[in-house]
Amino acid sequence: MFIYEPNQELEVDTPKGRGRIYLVTEYGLEIEKIFTVIINSTGQIWEFRNQDIRATQNKTVGRGDF
């Protein structure tokens, strides 16, 4: 198991609302990564699979319209 704490905040859109990735957990080759996200509006902490979250737009780094 590998746990990564990003040095830089990454805002993501989730089924529970917009939030910030706090941790990324990788359990191994055959299990997808799990993203621990703090939801901005509620402060709740949820875990999501890669397919459930999307990076928010950020024109400064070239992530524009999706």
C-alpha positions in Angstrom: 0.0 0.0 0.0 1.2 3.5 -0.9 -0.2 6.7 0.6 0.6 10.0 -1.1 -0.1 13.5 0.4 0.0 16.0 -2.4 2.2 19.1 -1.8 -0.1 21.3 -3.8 -3.9 21.4 -3.5 -5.9 20.1 -6.4 -9.6 21.1 -6.6 -11.9 18.5 -8.0 -15.6 18.1 -8.7 -17.1 15.1 -7.1 -20.6 13.6 -6.8 -20.8 15.3 -3.3 -19.7 18.7 -4.6 -16.4 20.6 -5.1 -13.5 19.6 -2.9 -9.8 19.3 -2.4 -7.7 16.1 -2.7 -6.1 15.4 0.7 -4.6 11.9 0.2 -4.2 9.4 -2.6 -4.0 5.8 -1.6 -2.8 3.0 -3.9 -3.4 -0.5 -2.7 -1.7 -2.3 -5.6 -1.7 -3.1 -9.3 -5.2 -4.6 -9.5 -7.0 -2.1 -7.3 -7.6 1.4 -8.5 -6.4 4.5 -6.6 -8.6 6.0 -3.9 -8.7 9.8 -3.5 -9.6 11.2 -0.1 -11.3 14.5 -0.7 -12.4 17.2 1.8 -15.7 18.7 0.5 -15.6 22.5 0.5 -19.2 23.3 1.4 -19.6 20.7 4.3 -16.0 19.9 5.5 -16.9 16.2 5.1 -14.2 13.8 4.1 -15.1 11.3 1.4 -13.2 8.7 -0.6 -13.7 8.5 -4.4 -12.4 6.3 -7.2 -10.6 8.0 -10.2 -13.7 7.6 -12.4 -15.8 9.6 -9.9 -13.8 12.8 -9.8 -12.7 15.5 -12.3 -10.1 18.2 -12.0 -11.7 21.7 -11.9 -11.1 24.3 -14.6 -7.9 26.3 -14.2 -7.0 28.6 -17.1 -3.6 29.5 -15.5 -2.4 25.9 -16.1 -4.3 25.4 -19.3 -7.2 23.4 -18.0 -10.0 25.2 -19.8 -13.4 24.3 -21.0 -14.3 20.6 -20.8 
